[in-house]
Amino acid sequence: MIPKVHPSFKLNGRSLDHEGLMIVAYSYVKEGDAWEKEVGDFLLNWLDDFEVLTVNTSGSTGQPKSLKINKQFFLNSAAITANYFDLIPGKQVLCCLPLQYIAGKMMFIRAIQHGWHLDCVEPTSQPLKKAEKRYDFTAMTPFQLSQSLDNIHKSRVTLLGGSPVTATLVGQLQGKHSRFINLTV
């Protein structure tokens, strides 16, 4: 099964089809920084014709694990997210998570499948600091969010996962003009 690339998909401002995304992936693996190599490795694995993808869990809800999951599961999950948040083609989304874990991979899968305009940046503690636009959808760890409070208005919806959300952080989010969804229970 080779996953399709939505015709509206963009990566860092560039429209890319399957072939173009493969070229970017090879370039990242060969010449990229460490985080870009993760992106390239993921893309090569996602766009191949194998039915399963090996992923690592973060360990936020138990011991970290390496799992083999059918690609159709990811596509189904991506569709649920897109429908729930009404994220149609052309929406601006940010991937600021490492692609060695499921959450980072899911941001790419959602964007590729649904034609979103994905900006992928190096995973840092303040991923929105240099952002010059407001994103419709972002996923972050609670630590990233806690370090991004001054810029959180640049994300309309933020998924949180990877570790528990503290009561202190919940209090700091009061009055912010963004929606936060905690995935770590």
C-alpha positions in Angstrom: 0.0 0.0 0.0 1.5 3.3 -1.1 -0.3 6.2 0.7 -1.5 8.9 -1.6 -0.3 12.5 -1.4 -3.2 15.0 -1.5 -2.9 17.4 -4.5 -3.1 20.4 -2.1 -0.4 19.2 0.2 2.5 21.6 0.8 5.7 21.2 2.9 7.3 24.4 4.0 5.6 26.3 1.3 6.3 23.9 -1.6 3.6 21.9 -3.4 4.8 18.3 -3.5 3.4 15.1 -5.0 4.6 11.6 -4.2 7.8 11.9 -6.3 8.6 15.4 -5.0 8.2 14.2 -1.4 10.5 11.3 -2.1 13.2 13.6 -3.5 12.9 15.8 -0.4 13.1 12.7 1.9 16.3 11.5 0.2 17.8 15.0 0.4 17.0 15.2 4.1 18.5 11.8 4.8 21.7 12.6 2.8 22.3 16.2 3.7 20.0 17.3 6.5 20.5 18.0 10.1 19.7 15.2 12.6 16.0 16.2 13.0 15.7 16.5 9.2 17.2 13.0 8.8 14.3 11.8 11.1 11.8 13.5 8.8 13.5 11.9 5.7 13.6 8.4 7.2 9.9 8.7 8.2 8.8 9.9 4.7 10.7 7.1 3.0 9.0 4.5 5.2 5.6 6.1 4.9 5.7 6.4 1.2 7.0 2.9 0.5 4.7 0.0 -0.5 4.9 -1.9 2.8 1.6 -2.3 4.8 3.0 -1.5 8.2 5.0 1.3 9.8 7.2 0.8 12.9 6.7 3.5 15.5 8.0 4.3 19.0 5.8 5.4 21.8 6.9 8.2 24.1 6.1 6.3 27.2 3.7 8.9 28.5 1.1 6.3 29.4 3.4 3.4 30.2 6.7 1.9 29.2 8.1 3.2 25.8 7.5 0.6 23.1 8.3 -0.1 19.5 5.2 -1.1 17.6 4.4 -2.3 14.1 1.1 -0.7 13.0 -0.8 -1.1 9.7 -0.7 2.2 7.7 -4.5 2.1 7.3 -4.8 2.7 11.1 -2.9 5.9 10.7 -5.0 7.0 7.8 -8.2 6.3 9.7 -6.9 8.2 12.7 -5.9 11.2 10.5 -9.4 11.3 9.0 -11.0 11.3 12.4 -8.8 14.3 13.5 -9.4 16.2 10.3 -13.2 15.7 10.5 -13.4 16.5 14.3 -11.5 19.8 13.9 -13.0 20.7 10.5 -9.5 20.9 9.0 -10.0 21.0 5.2 -7.3 21.2 2.5 -5.2 24.3 2.6 -5.2 24.6 6.4 -2.0 25.9 8.0 -0.4 23.3 10.4 2.9 23.1 12.2 4.9 20.0 13.0 7.4 20.8 15.8 7.7 17.3 17.3 10.4 14.7 16.7 9.4 12.2 14.1 10.8 9.3 16.1 7.5 9.2 18.0 3.9 8.7 16.9 2.8 12.3 17.4 5.3 13.8 15.0 4.5 11.1 12.4 0.8 11.7 12.7 1.2 15.4 12.0 2.8 14.5 8.7 0.3 11.8 7.9 -2.6 14.1 8.5 -1.1 16.8 6.4 -0.2 14.5 3.5 -3.6 12.8 3.4 -5.7 16.0 3.8 -3.8 18.5 1.7 -2.7 20.7 4.6 0.1 23.3 4.3 2.6 21.9 6.7 5.5 23.8 8.1 8.0 21.5 9.7 10.5 23.0 12.1 13.2 21.7 14.3 11.7 20.4 17.6 12.7 23.0 20.2 11.3 24.3 23.5 9.8 27.4 21.8 8.5 26.3 18.3 6.3 29.3 17.8 8.8 31.9 18.7 9.9 32.6 15.1 6.5 31.8 13.5 5.2 34.6 11.3 1.7 33.3 10.9 -1.1 31.8 12.9 -1.5 28.0 12.5 -4.9 26.3 12.4 -3.5 23.2 14.1 -0.4 22.3 16.1 0.7 19.4 18.3 3.1 20.0 21.2 4.4 18.5 24.4 3.3 20.3 27.6 6.9 21.5 28.1 6.9 23.1 24.6 3.5 24.7 25.4 4.8 26.0 28.8 7.7 27.7 27.1 5.5 29.1 24.3 2.8 30.9 26.3 3.8 34.3 24.9 3.3 33.0 21.4 0.5 30.5 21.8 -1.9 32.9 20.0 -0.1 31.7 16.9 -2.0 28.4 17.1 -5.7 28.1 16.9 -5.9 24.5 18.1 -3.0 22.7 20.0 -3.0 19.0 20.7 -1.0 18.1 23.9 0.7 14.8 24.5 3.9 13.1 25.6 3.6 13.9 29.3 0.9 14.9 31.8 -0.4 18.5 31.8 0.2 20.1 35.2 -2.4 22.1 37.1 0.0 25.1 36.9 0.0 24.9 33.1 -3.8 24.6 33.0 -4.0 27.8 35.1 -1.5 29.6 32.7 -3.7 28.7 29.8 -6.7 30.6 31.1 -7.6 33.5 28.9 -5.5 32.4 26.0 -7.1 32.7 22.6 -6.5 29.1 21.6 -8.1 25.7 22.0 -6.1 23.0 23.8 -6.8 19.3 23.7 -4.9 17.0 26.2 -4.3 13.6 24.8 -2.3 12.3 27.8 -4.7 11.0 30.4 
